[in-house]
Structure formats: C-alpha cells, structure tokens
C-alpha cells in the first residue's frame, strides 16, 4: 500500500524546519546590524599658521588666538636658566674666527635637570601610491615642533622685533647652530624630502620649527580579506639623537588631523589616531619617545563584487541547469559544466594579476576557487547520473538530480557563509547572533531539506523503496522499456542509413546533360 508521506508528515516537517529558518533569520538580522566605528573622523583644512609655509610672509596666530604650548618657555621651569655668554664672532680676530668657525658646534638639550618637552603636531595633507606588493605608501604633510631653548633668548626692544624668522636655507643654517629634536621617520624608506621649512625664535627663547614634507613609509598590509580588507597605515616619528631621558614629545591636538580635500583611489579614510610610545629597539641603549600616527582606511569592494563575485555566482547558478536535463543528455550537460570550469579558471588569472604574488589565501581567491570546485562537482554529478541510468537505475538517477536541485545551491551558500564569517566579518562588526545564526542555521536547513526530499521521493516511488518492480506497468519498467525502444530505433535508423550509402556506391546514378535552351 502506497504511503501518504506528504499529509502525515507535514506537521513533523514544519516543526523541524521552522527552528532552522528562525535561526537563519537571526543570523541575517545580526549581519544587518553591524557596529559602526566609534572613533570620530577628524578632517579639516590646513591650519592657518601652516598655510603659507615657505613664503616670505608666513601666517601667524593672532595674539588672542595663540594656543598654549606645553613646550613654550612660558610653561617650563628651566626658561629662566642662565648660561655663559656666547662668543660674538664679529668681535674675534681673523685667526680666532677661523678656528671658531672650523670647530664643530656642540649642543646639548636645553633642560639640564630632565627631559626637554617638545610639542609635536602631524597634519596629513595627502596619502597616495599604496603598494601592497612593496608594503609602502607615500605621505605628504606638515610637521610642527615647539620647544624652549634659553640659549636663543634676545632683547626684543633692542632688536626691534619680537621674533626672528628664518626660511628655507637660512632655517637649515640656524638649526645647525642651535639644539633641535633632530626628528626622523622611523619607518621611512629612503630619504624624507623637505619641500619647505622655517624656524621661528621668540624673544623669550621659544623655538618653533615648521616643515612641509614628502616621504615614503613602510607598512604591513593585511590582505587576507581582500577586497574587503582594512589597513592601518603607520607613521612613526622619533628623534634620531635624543633618548627619552633627554627629550619627550607632547602631542598638540589642534595640529592632528588630515585634509578633507583628497581621496585615495579604491580606499576610504575613516579616522586618524595619534599616541605616544616609549620604544627601545635592539640597537638602542636607552628608550626613545615616539609619536605613532595610525591612518585607518578600508577598501571600496564595489568593483570586485560587480566584476568578479556576482558574474561568477551567476555562472555557477547557470551551471545548475544540468539538474533539470535528462540523464541521456550527457554531452550537453558536460558542455555546460566545463564552460563554467574554464570561466572560473580564467578568473583565477585575473585575481592573480590584481593581488601581489606573495599574498596568498585572500577572500577573492578562495571565492574563485570555490566556484571552480562547484563546477567540477556538477561534472561529477553528470557522470554519476549517466552511470546510474546505464546500469538500469533510472529512478535513482532521477532522485540524485532532484536532490541536487536544492542541496547543491544550499551547499554553495553554506560554503560562502563560512568564508564570509571567517575572512570578511570582524568581531567588532558582527554580533554573536549573526555568526551563530548563519553558521548553524544553514547547515541544519540543508540537512533537513535533503532528508525531506529523499523521503518524499521514496514515498512517491514504492518500487524504489522495496527494491523490486511492482507490476508490469511500473515506472521503472516503463522507463526501461522506453529507453530500450529508443536505442533500438536509433540503431535501426543507423543501419538503414549505412545500407543506403552502400547502394549509392554500388549503383551510381548517371549525370544527364542539361537541355539546350
């Protein structure tokens, strides 16, 4: 007696599948509610006092807008320190003057009782040439340093001005004669190019150094999530000569930021973080004060999603059409499958050209590999179905096709979900409900649907369930007779065609000449 599986087991099926669908929706909800970055973006124009850097009339703060600097002489204890009067070169005889000029200048930090406080600000004007292959990027920006050096005091009334301003080459000469932090970029590749610089010395001994620079820096690129990767570009500034016992940096918050007028190709800058560290390298005897700037950027994946991921996903979906084709159409089924295989192989070369050779195991490369494997699996399924049909199991072949119509797409979704969860989504972007929901809900749903389809197919075809043919008009016997008759008709037609060709060769028809008009 044929069982009515559909009506009797429907409540049980709903009870089994409903929880997995609910878990799946929880996962999708978790994906949609990602945590936004909490660090605010700080962008703005170039600070006014740096706008005309290098010109003959540099911009200055107004007297009522002058910010309070921690390193200025008005805020340090050693500002009133007295020193021995320096020798005036103009008062020396010629021979002593030559000796004085030839003698190397000796400078020491201005604070004799502790580290000299140096205010530092780094404003980033442009970032370009991000190169994951060389692990480098180029930066343009402004540096501003302020410290107190009582050696540089002068009488403003006697000089007739409150400050001395030195530009370009004169600024370099002045730095050679006084103490200065001797800053360098710790992770620079090659020499930093200084486009403009100026030194401003106040009458109370406060010294300010301003510089516009261009430098190539090294940084570690995390490409495993490409093209959904996020990078942290680091710029590390420290003194080349003075350790933390002699000099300490202090961040000037009004000089920290980046320009709002530039864009990085394929990248979006979110925010900048600056902090101070005390670092001691293996080659150092003492720790050094260091300013660390971290530029957070993320890649815009729209190009790779629309040009690689979506087309490949559609090609994989088209290859599933073989599950609706007959088991005897092996040539057509294999043509579709191998077209997809070749397309996936071609995309692998495209990904290889985009990503540097030393970068392996990226999300995009893994996605292309998964699509390649899915095409291979469809080809294997084609051969398996054809083999079952030839061996006299047409119902088994049909069942395999019907199960694959649902199981293979869900399997592809499960694999893609695992890749997204493992490679793309970060812990700070995805709630725990999203990870658990998608990772657990989809596999459960896949298993339950596969089980349901097999049970339903067996209920509709009891002859497959019992392992025998039930009656002369059973589906298996009818399909086997139909298949045998089809092959018999094909063989008969081939024999007739061969026999007709032999008659033509034995009794050729003579050609007749055309009639005259």
Buried (B, 14 or more C-beta within 10 A) or exposed (E): EEBEBEEEBEEEBEEBBEEBBEBBEBBEEBBEEEEEEEEEEBBEEBBEBBEBBBEEEBEBEEEEEEEEBBBBBEBBEBBEBEEEEEEEEEEBEEEEBEEEEEEEEEBEBBBEEEBBBBBBBBBBBBBEEBEBEEBBBBBBBBBBBBBBBBBBBBEBEEEEEEBBBBBEEBBEEBBEEBBBBEBBBBBBBEEBEBEBBBBBBBBBBBBBBBBBBBBBBBBEBEBBBBBBBBBEBBBBBBBEBBBBEBBBBBBBEEBBBBBEEEEBEBBEBBBBEBEBEBBEEEEEEEBBBBBBBBBBBBBBBEEBBEEBBEBBBEBBEEBBEBBEBBBBBBEBBBEBBBBBBEBBEEBEEBBEEBBBEEBEEBBBBBBBBBBBEBBBBBBEBBEBBBEBBBEEBBBBBBBBBBBBEBBBBBBBBBBBBBBBBBBBBEEEBBBEBBBBBBBBBBBBBBBBBBEBBBBBBBBBBBBBBEEEEBEEEBBBBEBBEEBEEEEEEEEEEEEEEEEEEEEEEEEEEEEEEEEEE
